[in-house]
Structure formats: structure tokens, C-alpha cells
Amino acid sequence: MKKQLATLLVIGVLVFAVVASGCIGGEETTTQTTSSPTQTTPSKTTSSPTQTQHTGPTYEVIETDKSVVLVGPEGAQMPASLPSGKKIIKVTYVVDEAKTLPIEEILKIGEGLINRAIFRNTTVDALIIAARRETNPEIRTEIFKALYILGNRLIPEIPIGQPKLVRVYWEWVKGRYYHPTLRNERYDLIWEDPNAPSVPIGIGDYKNDAQTYVIGTFGWPKSFDPAWTYETFGWEILHQIGNTLVTYWKEETEKVTPDLAVAWAHNEDGTEWYFVIRGGVVAYDPWNDKTYPIDATDVAFSIWRVQRLGYSASWMVSDFMDVSKSQALTETEFEEVIKSKKLIAEYNGKTVEVKSLQDLLNAFGYNGETAGVYKLVLKAPYAAILGILADPFLSVVPMEYLLGDKYEEALKASNNGKNPDAWEAYVEEGEQDPTHQLMHKKPVLTGPFYVKEYKENAYIVLERNPYYWDKSIKPGHERVIYITNDDAVSRLQLFQTGTVDHVEIPPERVNDVKELEFKGFKSVVDTSILDPSMQFVILNNHKEPFNNVKVRQALAYAVPYDQIAQVVYSGLLERNWGHIPKGWPGYTEYGIIKYEYNPAKTQQLLQEAGINPSDYKIEIIYNAGNAAREKIATLLQNVWSQLGFQVTVGAYEWPVFLSKVYKGEYDVCVLGWAPDYLDSDNWVGPRLYGKTEFSKIEVEVVEGS
């Protein structure tokens, strides 16, 4: 287990090149089928099964380049014949019908609980849970390939491709870097040429100078509350103003670095993790000019609260963590844990068995003060858990600030974080919760910057945090200012005049920013990075006619991919036919349909689907200000209207757009996906998981003939 956990933590940097062809079977099932704790049997190897004659369901067969993946309910019949010479991986499941919620109820609960396409397929869901529970990286990769193939064939959403990242900034900006999940830098870690020009930005007395990083962007963060945002702008802000237990230092992908946790260890099966919390950390409250000390209880409260509110990225907590059993411990209590069970620490390529708290701290090279230990209980082993804990939505919030005069009472009720569910009396579910309303408007966190002021849909000013705990960093910037404008031409003008250091522009504007000069400095246009994010045309599978797989396949053949690549992305787009980025475990070109624009194939599949396109009104929606998605929607409107559909296009402000998508109140939407953490499950899970609940998942490796 130790070696497997360590191996799986680096899967974000593994590269798998697979090319061939094959076939699958499979359609949607009508089974009302979601995930929660599952009884999972580790993969085992047996001899080839003996064929028996009986009636009932048969295992579905998905063939990859290296294996045959079989998926079926307990008691299913083996296929009459299987390809020879390949490893057979058998996934057997039992659906928990009682715990599986109808889709309508899931949509009422909130965002993040089901995939954006509102797609449910028992086979797909069983494979997703099997991949999450499996610890063998080779077996996981084969399961991910099967999911890539199924997603490609069932096409709940149409992948447009992977864009090249467009980064536009002035050359006076130094030290820029890129991380595939955190994406934007921490702006105290980059700096500017001291001779950078000073330009008034039109907001108060602020100037864009060498100490101020100014960004021209569009949209608005969903919230400043970590528990209530699940989009790139919100996470970027949190990356500047918050801290998580662990983080990725700049471009790290093979390991995480201590942040608010200075050391950690897990039990032998990886279901319990212990994080020693950094001492001397405070959260700064600029609204009242106060500070709040952070300890293990704040960590327990922060992670528990994400699940309690039930929004944002709460699925990553509810699916993998048991926050009711997780708790805050003192250092003395942790020493007692060490005496009672074997704990293992893995860091910087070394693995040690922990005999004491000091042993653990020594393994991480830490000799400062500590503030308790957070015990995190997982529902099952999950090798990507550290990557999730590095996500900004799990930034630690100060419990005292959020609960105010109820803090001491809540602390006592929970026995200092030993019984987190006691906090239900102090934190409500949903958007009206007072702690959310407070953090949404006046955020208080521990990061290198704090929110000084903002005007919605206009600007956000972050100022350097004078109480930031990491004094070893000489900050490259004193402040960060976001100027938001949904008009790309206006943002371009901000860049041309030196008002902003960095600007977000659509790909078709790349030539407008090349070879610019401003006061002796040149513009930099970097398009060298293949972004692991992807753009999708998402079909609402819970509505007609998109609940018909042949209609979805027909529409996948009715997308002008080449035109989109050139007109929308100026050629800065690579095709992808499934739900895993190129270079990540599970990406394959074996056994897939390489959809291309093909009107004849579209008409054939629509006829086979038995529908009359003129009977359907389709609204294609996108977020206002996103020029690329606007153009995609318009191109689709033109092509799909020619098929007979009554197609309109709608632009909605970001919060309204997200609300419509999360509640399933749309027909078709254009939306992207950037990975939350370095694991292929973070693609196939959020994109394909239909919330089927299983009482049993068994993965068995069968030696083929």
C-alpha cells in the first residue's frame, strides 16, 4: 500500500501514448443509480472462469489496447467469447437502490452532486467508483481507458478540444510559472523589473507600478467564501488570500509541499490521515483590524463546513471524506494514537514508520511550533487525496470570526472539534447560512494577500497581508488589482496603454497583442502550453431529445470542429475525443469514434433516432463576456438550425449562467473544465459520474486464455 500510494501521487506527470482501434457495447440504463461509502474488494487475480449456462444480465465488454474490461451486476453471466491475449479486468457491482437519489432530487440539493450533462449510466458509474477504490496504478489506467471509450461512445457532452494556453503580459513581469491545477501563480512569488512604468489605472489613487500587479480580466468570482465557489476566477482569488493544508510549490506536480500542515502521516490502508498544524498562524480581519489564531479545530471546522453548506466543490469532500469521524486532536492525543497503530510518513521520496510526533516532524525537517493535529478519515483509500487538499476551496477559515459570540459555545459543544456534527446547530445548509453571508462579503483568511476593497463587476484590490506567517518570502508585489470588463476590445486597450500587466484575451485577438511596445518594453505572447483544460458542448441528457444517444452522436457529427479551431481559437486548439486530457493516464485513441463534421452521418443518425428536429426548441447558453464561447454557440446555432432545430443563443452573467447549469435549467451550454487535482478521476468523475450509489464494488483481474 505504501508504494502504491506514493506511486499514484505522481500520476499527473505520467505520459501514456496509446494508438489503435477496438469496440464496445453499451447504452444508458434507466436504473436510478450515486457514490458514498462503498464496500470495495481490492483487485485480485484468479484463473479464467468456467462458462455456465444461465439467464440474466451479461457483463458489458469494453476492450482497450491492453485489456478487456468487463462490467456487470453481481450474478451477471460471462460473455460467450472474449478476445484472447489480453488481461481481463472484471468489475462487479451491487446498486444500492434505496440510497440512490432520483435525478430531480439531486438537482434540488445543489451544484457538484452530478455531472453537468445530468447523465446517468450504471456501467460508467461502477467504473468510476472502481477506479477510485483501486490502488494498482496499472489497473486504474485500464479502467480510465474504458471510461474514456464509454464517454466517447455515449457522448453526454461533446468535447471541442484542448486549447493552447494564451498568456499575454508585458516583459517587465518576471518569474512567471504555470501549474496544471492551480494554474495562476501566487503573485507574491513573481516580480517586476524595477524600471517598470507607473501608470494610473483610474481606480482611486492606484497606479500600475513595479509593486502592483494589475490584471485585465472578465467575469466575477462566484464568491469570496471558499465553500461557495467552484470556478477558476474564485479559485484564483483564494490562491492569493488563503492557505490550505498542503500546496504545490510553483510548478511541482510529483509531490505536495507543507502549507498550514507541516507534516503528515497515514495508517497502513490509507483511510486515516494525520496532519500536524503549523503554529503561529493567524487569519487577518481587515474589516475590523483583528487577527484570529489558527489551529486544528479551525481546520476541522473548515472542511466540515464545506460539506455542511453543500455547494461549491463539496462533492470532493462528501465523496471521499468522512467529516463526521474526522476531528481535531491535541499533540498529546496524537502521541497516544501513534502508540496504538502503525503510521507511515512519505515525503521527498522517503518513507518512515512514525514512532513519535518528533519522528514525524523530523521526517519533514520542521522544528517550529505546532497547533494541534487534524485527523482526516476517508471513506476508502484514495491516492489523490493530497491533491484535493491542495485545492483553494479547502482554504482554512477562522471559526472564531465566522461564529462570533457563538464561538466558545460551539467549541464546547463539539468538545474542541472531537464531535464536528455538533456544529450543525451553528451552521445552516445552503446559501442563507450566516457564516456564508459573512465570508461572501467580508472574507478573512490566512494567505499572503487580503481583500482590501472591491466593486462588483468592476475591480478587486488585494493588499499584502502584514501578518502572513511565511516571513522567508520577500514578496514580489505589495498589491494585486483585478480590473474586470466583459468587452475584449476594452481589455485590449487597457493592455496597450500599460494600465494592466497581464490581460485575458480570446485567441482570435492574439495578433493584436504581438510585438507591442510600451515605454521601452515589449509584449510577451506565450502559446506554448497545451492546457489540460477542455471546452465542451454540454447536452442536457435529462431532457428530450438529448436523452437519446443517437441524437447526441448525430449532434457530435454536426459540430464544425475545423472552423471552430480556426475562427475561435486561431488554430490554437488540439482535438480530443473523450474526457481525459492528452498525456494523462487513460487517454487513448483505441476503440473510439473520431467525430468530424459530417452532415450525411448526422442525418442518418437522426433518422435512426426517430425524431423530427423541427419539433424541438434548443437554447444554447454561455457566460457573457466569453467571446470564444459566444462564437462557438453562434456557429452551432447556424449549423443546427439547418438541421431543422429551432435554435436560439443566450448570454448570461456568470452567477446566473452557473445557476442555470447547476440546476439543469438549460438545453445546451458551452462550458470548460479545468482539473481540480492531478488525477484522471478528476476528469471522468465530475464529467461523467451520475451519482449511482453502490453497496458493493469488486475489481478482479482474471488471467485470460
Secondary structure, 3 states (H helix, E strand, C coil): CHHHHHHHCCHHHCCCCCCCCCCECCCCCCCCCCCCCCEEEEEEEECCCCCCCCCCCECEEEECCCEEEEEEECCCECCCCCCCCCEEEEEEEEECCCCCCCHHHHHHHCCCCCCCCCCCCHHHHHHHHHHHHCCCHHHHHHHHHHHHHHHHHHCCEEEEEEEECCEEEECCEECCCCECCCECCCCCCCEECCCCCCEECCCCCCEECCCEEEEEECCCCCCCCHHHCCCHHHHHHHHHHCCCCEECCCCCCCCCEECCEEEEEEECCCCEEEEEEECCCEEEECCCCEEEECCHHHHHHHHHHHHHHCCCCCHHHHCCECCCCCEEECHHHHHHHHHHCCEEEEECCEEEEECCHHHHHHHCCCCCCEEEEEEEEECCCCCCHHHHHCCHHHCCCCHHHHHHHHHHHHHHHCCCCCCHHHHHHCCCCCCCCHHHHHHHHCCCECCCEEEEEEECCCEEEEEECCCCCCCCCCCCCCEEEEEECCCHHHHHHHHHCCCCCEECCCHHHHHHHCCCEECCEEEEEECCCECCCEEEEEECCCCCCCCCHHHHHHHHCCCCHHHHHHHHCCCCEECCCCCCCCCCCCCCCCCCCCCCCCHHHHHHHHHHHCCCHHHCEEEEEEECCCHHHHHHHHHHHHHHHHCCCEEEEEEECHHHHHHHHHCCCCCEEEEEECCCCCCCHHHHHHHHCCCCCEEEEEEEEECCC
